[in-house]
Amino acid sequence: MPATVLVGAQWGDEGKGKTTDLLAPEMDLVVRYQGGNNAGHTVVHDGTTLRLHLIPSSILRPEVTPVIGNGVVIDPKTLIEEMDALAAQGISTERLLVSGNAHLIMPYHRVLDRVTERHLGRAQLGTTRRGIGPAYADKASRIGLRVQDLLDMKIFAKKLEVALKEKNAVLSRVYNQLPLDAKEIQAEYEGFAARLERHIADTSLVVWRALRDGQGILFEGAQGTLLDVDHGTYPFVTSSNPIAGGACTGAGVGPREIDRIIGVTKAYVTRVGAGPFPTEDLGPDGERMGAVGQEFGVTTGRKRRCGWFDAVLLRYAARLNSLTELHLTKLDVLSGFERVRIAVAYRHEGETYDEFPPHQSIFHKCEPVYEEMPGWREDIGGARELRDLPPACRAYVLRLEEITRVPVTVISVGPAREQTLRVEPVSVVA
C-alpha cells in the first residue's frame, strides 16, 4: 500500500491534527517528519481537548504506531512532559517510536533563540523561542547531538564539550549571558535517556518494513507550505521543509513510496507572527473570524492574524506539493457573513499576478484581487453530508475547487470528530 503525505497548505494551523486523527484508522503507522515543539495539534478526544506538540495525534488510536522521524528536532523534556500528560488522561505512549537520527534541542539552543530574537529588535522573525532554529543550524553545521547519543553518555559528553565551548563563547561575549554548565546538562539528559531509551529505534527501517508488508503509512508534516525554509515567505519561515518532499528526507523513504498527498486548508487564512499576509483583514470581519475560530496558537498562545481565503497561495501549495486532494477545515467559522471573499490574484504597480510572485518585494506590497460570493447565515455544525450545507455554502466550496483545481474530499464543520463530511469531489476538476 503506497504511503500518504499530509501537509499544511497555508501558514500552518490549518487543522492537520484533526485530519490525522480522521485518517489514522486507515493507517498502521503515522510518522511526523519535520519541525519540533514549535508546532502543535489540537484534537478533541472524548470531550477533552488535547494539545500535542511532538507526538503525532494518532496516539489517540491504540491500533496505530506513532513515529517521530529523523527530520524532527526533539526537546526531550517537552517530549517526556507530553507523554506524562497523555498518561494522566489514560492514553498510553508505550508504542511510540523515536528516530535515533533525530537531533536534540539542547538548553543552549533555547537560550540562543531567545537572545537572538531580542537582539533583532523590530526585525524579529517571530520565532517560538523554543530552540528550533539553532538546533537545525547545528545539524547543518554537523555539531548537533542526536537522540542516539543518549544511548552512550561518553559520546554524548564529548560532543557536548565541543558544542558548548563555542556556544558559551557566543553567549558570554556577544550576548552577555552566563555560560552553561556541561555537567548539569549531562546529568539532566541522562535522566531523559532513561525514560526514552525503550522508544528509540531505526524508524526508517521500521517504515520500510511496514511498506514492504503492505501496511498503511501517513507522513504528517508540521507548520505549513508557506513556512517552508526554501519555498515559504523567507525569512518569516520555519527552519525545516514542511512540504511533501520533506517527508522523504525527514522519514527516510524514497519518493516512489508516496502516491497520495493531502493538503489541509482552512476556509479562510490565518498566520501567527511576523511576515507578509496579503488577505489579512484588520477590520471587524477579521476580528470575527478570530473570535469564532478561537484563533490562538496551540504552542505559544499568540493571537493569530486572520484574513480571507487566498486561492493564489493554495495554487502555489498545490504545485509545490503535487496535491491530490484537499481537506477543507473550519468552514463553520464563515457562517453568518453576508458576503465571503476569495483572493483570485494579486496586483502590484499595474501588474496582475495569478501565481505566487517571483520576488519577495512584490509579495510584501501586493494587493489582493477579490471575488465576492453570497454568504450563508445557517449554523452548519450539525451537517453530516454535503446536501446538509446551505446552497451558498456548497457554492463556496465548489468555487474553491474550481479556482485551485484540486478536489475537496473532506469538509470540517467543527472541532469534534463527528463534525466531518467525507465527500466525493464537489466538482469535476480538470
Backbone hydrogen bonds, N-H to C=O, Kabsch-Sander energy under -0.5 kcal/mol:
donor,donor_aa,acceptor,acceptor_aa,energy
3,A,257,E,-3.7
4,T,217,I,-2.5
5,V,260,R,-2.5
6,L,219,F,-3.2
7,V,5,V,-0.5
7,V,262,I,-2.8
9,A,264,V,-2.7
11,W,270,T,-0.6
19,T,15,G,-1.5
20,T,16,K,-2.9
21,D,17,G,-2.2
22,L,18,K,-2.1
23,L,19,T,-2.5
24,A,20,T,-1.8
26,E,23,L,-2.1
27,M,24,A,-2.3
28,D,216,G,-3.3
29,L,216,G,-1.9
30,V,65,T,-2.1
31,V,218,L,-3.3
32,R,30,V,-0.5
32,R,67,V,-2.9
33,Y,220,E,-1.7
35,G,71,G,-0.6
39,A,36,G,-1.1
41,H,52,L,-3.3
43,V,41,H,-0.5
43,V,50,L,-2.6
44,V,415,P,-0.5
45,H,43,V,-0.6
45,H,48,T,-3.6
48,T,45,H,-2.3
50,L,43,V,-3.3
50,L,48,T,-0.6
52,L,41,H,-2.9
52,L,50,L,-0.6
59,I,56,P,-2.0
60,L,57,S,-1.6
61,R,58,S,-2.5
64,V,61,R,-2.0
65,T,28,D,-2.8
67,V,30,V,-2.8
68,I,97,L,-2.6
69,G,32,R,-3.0
69,G,67,V,-0.6
71,G,250,G,-2.3
72,V,69,G,-1.4
73,V,35,G,-2.1
74,I,103,H,-3.1
75,D,73,V,-0.5
79,L,75,D,-2.3
80,I,76,P,-2.5
81,E,77,K,-2.3
82,E,78,T,-2.3
83,M,79,L,-2.3
84,D,80,I,-2.6
85,A,81,E,-2.2
86,L,82,E,-2.1
87,A,83,M,-2.3
88,A,84,D,-2.0
89,Q,85,A,-0.7
89,Q,86,L,-1.0
90,G,87,A,-1.8
91,I,86,L,-2.6
92,S,90,G,-0.6
96,L,93,T,-1.5
97,L,66,P,-2.2
98,V,199,H,-2.8
99,S,68,I,-2.7
100,G,201,A,-1.8
102,A,99,S,-1.0
103,H,72,V,-0.9
104,L,145,L,-3.3
105,I,74,I,-3.0
106,M,104,L,-0.6
109,H,106,M,-1.1
110,R,106,M,-1.4
111,V,107,P,-2.0
112,L,108,Y,-2.4
113,D,109,H,-2.2
114,R,110,R,-1.9
115,V,111,V,-2.6
116,T,112,L,-2.4
117,E,113,D,-1.5
118,R,114,R,-2.0
119,H,115,V,-2.2
120,L,116,T,-1.5
121,G,117,E,-0.7
121,G,118,R,-0.9
123,A,120,L,-2.0
124,Q,121,G,-1.5
135,A,131,G,-1.7
136,Y,132,I,-2.3
137,A,133,G,-2.4
138,D,134,P,-2.1
139,K,135,A,-1.8
140,A,136,Y,-2.3
141,S,137,A,-1.9
142,R,138,D,-0.6
142,R,139,K,-0.8
143,I,138,D,-2.3
144,G,138,D,-0.9
147,V,102,A,-3.0
148,Q,100,G,-2.5
149,D,146,R,-1.3
150,L,147,V,-1.8
151,L,148,Q,-1.6
152,D,149,D,-1.3
156,F,149,D,-0.5
156,F,152,D,-2.4
157,A,153,M,-2.4
158,K,154,K,-1.9
159,K,155,I,-2.6
160,L,156,F,-2.6
161,E,157,A,-2.2
162,V,158,K,-1.8
163,A,159,K,-2.4
164,L,160,L,-3.1
165,K,161,E,-1.6
166,E,162,V,-1.1
167,K,163,A,-2.3
168,N,164,L,-2.8
169,A,165,K,-1.1
170,V,166,E,-1.9
171,L,167,K,-3.0
172,S,168,N,-2.5
173,R,169,A,-2.3
174,V,170,V,-2.0
175,Y,170,V,-1.3
177,Q,171,L,-3.0
182,A,180,L,-0.5
185,I,181,D,-1.9
186,Q,182,A,-2.8
187,A,183,K,-2.3
188,E,184,E,-2.1
189,Y,185,I,-2.4
190,E,186,Q,-1.9
191,G,187,A,-1.3
192,F,188,E,-1.4
193,A,189,Y,-2.3
194,A,190,E,-1.7
195,R,191,G,-1.3
196,L,192,F,-2.2
197,E,193,A,-2.1
199,H,196,L,-2.1
200,I,196,L,-0.8
200,I,197,E,-1.1
201,A,98,V,-2.6
203,T,201,A,-1.5
206,V,202,D,-1.9
207,V,203,T,-2.7
208,W,204,S,-2.3
209,R,205,L,-2.6
210,A,206,V,-1.9
211,L,207,V,-2.4
212,R,208,W,-2.5
213,D,209,R,-1.8
214,G,211,L,-1.6
215,Q,210,A,-2.8
218,L,29,L,-2.2
219,F,4,T,-3.4
220,E,31,V,-3.6
220,E,218,L,-0.6
221,G,6,L,-2.2
221,G,219,F,-0.5
225,T,8,G,-2.2
226,L,10,Q,-2.3
227,L,224,G,-2.0
228,D,225,T,-1.7
229,V,240,S,-2.3
232,G,228,D,-2.5
233,T,226,L,-2.3
234,Y,232,G,-2.2
236,F,233,T,-1.8
237,V,235,P,-2.0
238,T,227,L,-2.9
246,G,243,I,-1.9
247,A,244,A,-1.7
248,C,245,G,-0.9
249,T,245,G,-0.9
250,G,246,G,-2.7
251,A,247,A,-1.2
252,G,248,C,-1.4
253,V,248,C,-1.8
257,E,254,G,-1.7
258,I,255,P,-1.6
259,D,3,A,-1.9
260,R,3,A,-1.3
262,I,5,V,-2.8
263,G,261,I,-0.5
263,G,325,E,-2.5
264,V,7,V,-2.6
265,T,263,G,-0.5
265,T,327,H,-2.5
267,A,329,T,-1.8
269,V,307,G,-2.6
271,R,305,R,-1.9
280,E,277,F,-1.7
281,D,306,C,-2.7
282,L,280,E,-0.6
287,E,283,G,-1.9
288,R,284,P,-2.3
289,M,285,D,-2.3
290,G,286,G,-2.1
291,A,287,E,-2.2
292,V,288,R,-2.9
293,G,289,M,-2.7
294,Q,291,A,-0.6
295,E,290,G,-2.3
296,F,294,Q,-1.7
297,G,302,R,-3.2
301,G,297,G,-1.5
304,R,295,E,-2.5
305,R,271,R,-3.3
307,G,269,V,-2.3
308,W,279,T,-1.7
309,F,341,R,-0.9
311,A,309,F,-0.7
311,A,343,A,-2.0
312,V,343,A,-0.7
314,L,310,D,-1.6
315,R,311,A,-2.4
316,Y,312,V,-1.9
317,A,313,L,-2.5
318,A,314,L,-2.5
319,R,315,R,-2.0
320,L,316,Y,-2.5
321,N,317,A,-2.1
322,S,318,A,-1.2
323,L,318,A,-1.3
324,T,261,I,-2.9
325,E,261,I,-1.3
326,L,407,P,-2.5
327,H,263,G,-2.6
328,L,326,L,-0.6
328,L,410,V,-2.8
329,T,265,T,-2.5
329,T,327,H,-0.5
331,L,412,S,-1.9
333,V,330,K,-1.1
334,L,331,L,-1.3
335,S,332,D,-1.4
336,G,376,W,-3.9
337,F,334,L,-1.6
340,V,373,M,-2.6
342,I,371,E,-2.3
343,A,309,F,-3.0
344,V,342,I,-0.7
344,V,369,V,-2.7
345,A,369,V,-0.9
346,Y,353,Y,-2.2
347,R,367,E,-2.5
348,H,351,E,-2.6
351,E,348,H,-2.1
353,Y,346,Y,-3.0
354,D,352,T,-0.6
362,I,359,H,-0.7
363,F,359,H,-1.6
364,H,360,Q,-2.5
365,K,361,S,-1.0
365,K,362,I,-0.5
366,C,362,I,-1.5
367,E,347,R,-2.4
369,V,345,A,-3.2
370,Y,368,P,-0.7
371,E,342,I,-2.5
373,M,340,V,-2.7
375,G,338,E,-2.7
380,I,378,E,-0.6
383,A,380,I,-1.9
388,D,385,E,-1.8
389,L,386,L,-1.6
394,R,390,P,-2.4
395,A,391,P,-2.4
396,Y,392,A,-1.6
397,V,393,C,-2.0
398,L,394,R,-2.5
399,R,395,A,-2.2
400,L,396,Y,-2.1
401,E,397,V,-2.0
402,E,398,L,-2.3
403,I,399,R,-2.6
404,T,400,L,-2.2
405,R,401,E,-2.3
406,V,401,E,-0.6
409,T,326,L,-2.5
409,T,407,P,-0.6
410,V,326,L,-1.2
411,I,421,L,-2.5
412,S,328,L,-3.1
413,V,419,Q,-2.2
414,G,419,Q,-0.6
419,Q,416,A,-1.2
420,T,418,E,-1.6
421,L,411,I,-3.4
422,R,420,T,-0.6
423,V,409,T,-2.5
423,V,421,L,-0.6
429,V,427,S,-0.8
430,A,428,V,-0.6
